[in-house]
């Protein structure tokens, strides 16, 4: 059952008296107790898609079409005040850089308690007890003592856990994890992902994982959407995606993974939003390009029960 559904989201930016489109008909859904990953190269639109859900977009961003449905409401129709009640309480963000996400002037406990006070309307001993429970859940030892620590007294991994605890303290139904392991070493990365998987299973939380790390996706996600230049080009269950990837871009990404042999590369560069490319936006880099690819935009073809791919080769 979908807890959140993004349908045909179109978004762009007003820049220097021109409008540049960044997202093209982006669609995906999140289910309770499952992790959905969005992967792709830097600048493809992963983060801006996630920030659209939270309503945390730059002032020059304009959503020109689509819906984001949560709790029988289109989030795009809500006022800033209504979104404030949802953001952090029901849909929480685990930001990309834990090193700069906490205010260095306040203790970690003060910042966690502020979140609990605002969204749960709990204060005093009851709020402190809930904060300790949240720290215990993310495996921060000596929780009562650590709540009195300042961010500089936490390692990078512990800062990330504290941020996850802020989301858990409000019983969020959806966690948006934007590159949650980027600034962490490999062993800490594994610990953070184990915590997220535990949350997903134990609390039946839906998790949206934004990443460029396909290895991370293969080990943790249930479903994956591959994004290229503002479009979803393939959507599939993770096991099926790694066994039978369909889109040429997906194939190229997987062949670029280190496996002990010679690494393959994708020729050319991802286009910027200022580049107008007719047809399939991947066609200038695709080794299977046909004439139709240069003229028409491929729709997502159904090639399996839950497997979609936007490529004319499927015809």
C-alpha positions as CSV (number, residue, x, y, z in Angstrom):
1,X,0.0,0.0,0.0
2,X,1.5,3.4,-1.1
3,X,1.9,5.9,1.7
4,X,3.1,8.6,-0.7
5,X,2.7,8.9,-4.5
6,X,4.5,11.3,-6.8
7,X,2.8,11.6,-10.2
8,X,4.0,13.4,-13.3
9,X,6.0,16.0,-11.3
10,X,7.3,18.8,-13.5
11,X,9.6,21.5,-12.1
12,X,12.0,24.2,-13.3
13,X,13.8,27.3,-12.3
14,X,13.4,30.9,-13.3
15,X,17.0,32.1,-14.0
16,X,18.1,35.3,-15.8
17,X,14.6,36.0,-17.2
18,X,14.3,32.4,-18.6
19,X,12.7,29.3,-17.3
20,X,14.8,26.1,-17.3
21,X,13.0,22.8,-16.8
22,X,14.7,20.4,-14.4
23,X,12.2,17.6,-13.8
24,X,10.1,15.9,-16.5
25,X,7.0,13.9,-15.4
26,X,8.8,12.3,-12.5
27,X,6.6,9.5,-10.9
28,X,7.3,7.1,-8.1
29,X,5.7,5.8,-4.9
30,X,6.7,4.8,-1.4
31,X,5.3,1.9,0.6
32,X,5.2,1.3,4.3
33,X,8.0,-0.8,5.5
34,X,10.0,-0.5,2.3
35,X,13.0,1.4,1.1
36,X,12.8,3.1,-2.4
37,X,16.1,4.3,-3.8
38,X,16.5,7.0,-6.5
39,X,19.9,6.8,-8.2
40,X,21.7,8.7,-10.9
41,X,24.6,11.0,-11.5
42,X,25.1,14.3,-9.7
43,X,22.7,17.0,-11.0
44,X,20.2,14.5,-12.4
45,X,17.3,15.8,-10.1
46,X,17.4,13.3,-7.3
47,X,17.6,15.8,-4.4
48,X,15.2,18.4,-6.0
49,X,12.6,15.6,-6.3
50,X,12.9,14.8,-2.6
51,X,12.9,18.5,-1.6
52,X,9.7,18.9,-3.6
53,X,8.0,16.5,-1.3
54,X,9.0,18.5,1.7
55,X,8.3,21.9,0.1
56,X,11.9,23.0,0.7
57,X,12.7,24.5,-2.7
58,X,14.6,27.6,-3.7
59,X,12.5,30.7,-4.3
60,X,13.1,30.6,-8.1
61,X,11.8,27.0,-8.3
62,X,8.4,26.6,-10.0
63,X,6.4,23.4,-10.0
64,X,4.5,23.4,-13.3
65,X,2.5,20.2,-13.0
66,X,2.0,16.9,-11.2
67,X,0.8,15.8,-7.7
68,X,2.4,14.6,-4.5
69,X,-0.3,12.7,-2.6
70,X,0.1,11.9,1.1
71,X,-2.6,11.2,3.6
72,X,-5.3,11.8,1.0
73,X,-3.9,15.3,0.3
74,X,-1.9,16.8,-2.5
75,X,1.0,18.4,-0.7
76,X,1.4,20.9,-3.5
77,X,-2.0,22.4,-2.6
78,X,-1.1,23.0,1.1
79,X,-0.2,26.3,2.6
80,X,3.2,26.9,4.2
81,X,1.5,26.6,7.7
82,X,-0.1,23.3,6.8
83,X,3.2,21.9,5.4
84,X,5.0,22.9,8.6
85,X,2.7,20.5,10.5
86,X,3.7,17.7,8.2
87,X,7.4,18.5,7.7
88,X,9.4,16.9,10.5
89,X,6.4,15.3,12.1
90,X,5.1,13.0,9.4
91,X,7.7,13.3,6.7
92,X,11.3,13.8,8.1
93,X,14.6,14.6,6.4
94,X,18.0,13.0,7.1
95,X,20.2,15.6,5.3
96,X,23.3,15.0,3.3
97,X,25.9,16.5,5.6
98,X,25.7,15.6,9.3
99,X,28.7,17.7,10.1
100,X,26.8,21.0,9.4
101,X,23.2,20.0,10.2
102,X,23.3,20.6,13.9
103,X,23.6,24.0,15.6
104,X,27.0,24.1,17.3
105,X,25.8,26.6,19.9
106,X,23.2,24.3,21.5
107,X,23.5,20.8,23.0
108,X,22.3,17.9,20.9
109,X,19.6,17.2,23.5
110,X,18.3,20.8,23.3
111,X,17.9,20.5,19.6
112,X,16.2,17.1,19.9
113,X,13.9,18.3,22.6
114,X,12.9,21.3,20.5
115,X,11.8,19.0,17.7
116,X,9.7,17.0,20.3
117,X,8.2,20.1,21.8
118,X,7.1,21.5,18.4
119,X,5.8,18.4,16.8
120,X,4.7,16.2,19.7
121,X,3.7,19.0,22.1
122,X,5.5,17.2,24.9
123,X,7.6,19.0,27.5
124,X,9.6,18.3,30.7
125,X,10.4,14.8,31.9
126,X,8.1,13.1,29.3
127,X,10.0,14.9,26.5
128,X,13.3,14.0,28.0
129,X,12.2,10.3,28.3
130,X,11.2,10.3,24.6
131,X,14.6,11.8,23.6
132,X,16.4,9.1,25.5
133,X,14.3,6.4,23.8
134,X,15.1,7.9,20.4
135,X,18.9,7.9,21.2
136,X,18.6,4.3,22.4
137,X,16.9,3.3,19.1
138,X,19.8,4.7,17.0
139,X,22.3,3.0,19.3
140,X,23.9,6.1,20.9
141,X,25.3,4.8,24.2
142,X,24.9,6.6,27.5
143,X,21.9,8.4,26.1
144,X,21.1,10.5,29.2
145,X,24.7,11.8,29.3
146,X,25.1,12.3,25.6
147,X,22.0,14.5,25.3
148,X,24.0,17.1,27.3
149,X,26.8,17.0,24.7
150,X,27.5,19.6,22.0
151,X,27.7,18.6,18.3
152,X,31.6,19.0,18.3
153,X,31.7,16.3,20.9
154,X,30.0,13.8,18.5
155,X,31.8,12.0,15.7
156,X,30.3,12.2,12.2
157,X,28.5,8.9,12.6
158,X,27.0,9.9,15.9
159,X,25.8,13.2,14.5
160,X,24.1,11.3,11.7
161,X,22.5,9.0,14.3
162,X,21.3,12.1,16.3
163,X,19.6,13.5,13.2
164,X,17.9,10.1,12.6
165,X,16.8,10.2,16.3
166,X,15.1,13.6,15.6
167,X,13.0,11.9,12.9
168,X,12.2,8.9,15.1
169,X,11.2,11.0,18.0
170,X,8.2,12.4,16.1
171,X,7.1,9.0,14.8
172,X,7.5,10.1,11.1
173,X,5.8,7.8,8.6
174,X,8.3,8.7,5.9
175,X,12.1,9.2,6.2
176,X,13.8,11.0,3.3
177,X,17.5,10.1,3.5
178,X,19.5,12.3,1.2
179,X,23.0,10.7,0.7
180,X,23.0,9.7,4.4
181,X,26.4,8.0,4.2
182,X,28.4,10.4,2.0
183,X,30.6,12.0,4.6
184,X,31.2,8.8,6.6
185,X,33.8,6.0,6.4
186,X,32.8,2.5,5.2
187,X,32.2,0.9,8.6
188,X,30.1,3.8,9.8
189,X,28.2,3.7,6.6
190,X,27.2,0.1,7.3
191,X,26.1,1.0,10.8
192,X,23.9,3.8,9.6
193,X,22.3,1.6,6.9
194,X,21.7,-1.1,9.5
195,X,19.9,1.4,11.7
196,X,17.7,2.6,8.8
197,X,16.8,-1.0,7.9
198,X,15.9,-1.7,11.5
199,X,13.7,1.4,11.5
200,X,12.0,0.3,8.3
201,X,11.3,-3.2,9.6
202,X,10.5,-2.4,13.3
203,X,8.4,0.7,12.8
204,X,7.0,0.0,9.3
205,X,8.5,3.3,8.1
206,X,8.7,4.1,4.4
207,X,12.2,5.3,3.4
208,X,13.2,7.3,0.3
209,X,17.0,6.8,-0.2
210,X,18.7,9.4,-2.4
211,X,22.1,8.1,-3.5
212,X,24.6,7.6,-6.4
213,X,26.0,4.5,-4.7
214,X,24.5,1.4,-6.5
215,X,26.3,-1.0,-4.1
216,X,24.3,0.7,-1.2
217,X,21.1,0.2,-3.2
218,X,21.7,-3.4,-4.0
219,X,22.3,-4.2,-0.3
220,X,19.5,-2.2,1.3
221,X,16.7,-1.0,-1.0
222,X,13.5,-2.8,-2.0
223,X,12.8,-0.8,-5.2
224,X,14.9,1.5,-7.3
225,X,14.2,4.4,-9.7
226,X,17.0,5.4,-12.1
227,X,17.0,9.1,-13.0
228,X,18.8,10.7,-15.9
229,X,18.7,14.4,-16.6
230,X,15.4,15.0,-14.8
231,X,13.6,11.9,-15.9
232,X,12.9,8.5,-14.4
233,X,14.3,6.1,-17.1
234,X,13.8,2.9,-15.2
235,X,11.9,1.6,-12.2
236,X,12.2,-1.9,-10.9
237,X,12.4,-4.2,-7.8
238,X,16.0,-4.1,-6.8
239,X,16.7,-7.8,-7.3
240,X,15.2,-7.7,-10.8
241,X,17.1,-4.5,-11.6
242,X,20.5,-6.0,-10.9
243,X,19.7,-9.3,-12.6
244,X,18.1,-7.9,-15.8
245,X,18.6,-4.1,-16.1
246,X,16.8,-2.8,-19.2
247,X,17.6,0.8,-20.0
248,X,20.9,1.4,-21.7
249,X,21.8,4.0,-19.0
250,X,21.1,1.5,-16.3
251,X,23.3,-1.1,-18.0
252,X,26.1,1.5,-18.4
253,X,25.9,2.4,-14.7
254,X,26.1,-1.2,-13.6
255,X,29.1,-1.9,-15.9
256,X,30.9,1.0,-14.4
257,X,30.8,-0.7,-11.0
258,X,34.2,-2.1,-9.8
259,X,34.1,-5.9,-10.0
260,X,37.8,-6.8,-10.4
261,X,37.8,-6.4,-14.2
262,X,38.1,-3.5,-16.5
263,X,35.8,-0.6,-15.7
264,X,33.6,0.6,-18.5
265,X,32.8,4.3,-18.8
266,X,29.9,6.2,-20.2
267,X,31.1,8.5,-23.0
268,X,30.2,12.2,-22.9
269,X,28.8,14.2,-20.0
270,X,25.3,14.6,-18.4
271,X,23.5,17.5,-19.9
272,X,22.8,20.7,-17.9
273,X,19.2,21.9,-17.6
274,X,20.2,24.7,-20.1
275,X,20.8,22.2,-22.8
276,X,17.7,21.5,-25.0
277,X,17.9,18.0,-26.2
278,X,15.1,16.7,-28.5
279,X,13.8,13.2,-28.0
280,X,15.5,11.0,-25.4
281,X,17.9,13.1,-23.3
282,X,20.3,10.1,-23.1
283,X,20.6,9.6,-26.8
284,X,23.8,11.7,-27.3
285,X,25.6,9.2,-25.0
286,X,23.8,6.0,-26.0
287,X,25.5,3.3,-28.0
288,X,22.1,1.9,-29.2
289,X,20.7,5.3,-30.4
290,X,18.2,5.1,-33.3
291,X,16.6,7.9,-35.3
292,X,13.4,7.8,-33.3
293,X,15.4,8.4,-30.1
294,X,16.5,11.8,-31.5
295,X,13.0,13.0,-32.2
296,X,10.6,11.5,-29.7
297,X,10.5,11.1,-25.9
298,X,10.1,7.4,-24.9
299,X,7.4,6.7,-22.4
300,X,7.9,4.2,-19.5
301,X,7.2,0.8,-21.1
302,X,6.0,-2.0,-18.8
303,X,8.4,-4.9,-19.2
304,X,7.6,-6.8,-16.0
305,X,4.9,-6.8,-13.3
306,X,6.6,-3.9,-11.5
307,X,9.4,-3.2,-14.0
308,X,9.2,-0.1,-16.2
309,X,11.8,1.3,-18.7
310,X,11.7,4.4,-20.9
311,X,13.5,3.1,-24.0
312,X,12.3,2.6,-27.6
313,X,14.3,-0.7,-27.8
314,X,11.4,-2.2,-25.9
315,X,9.2,-1.8,-29.0
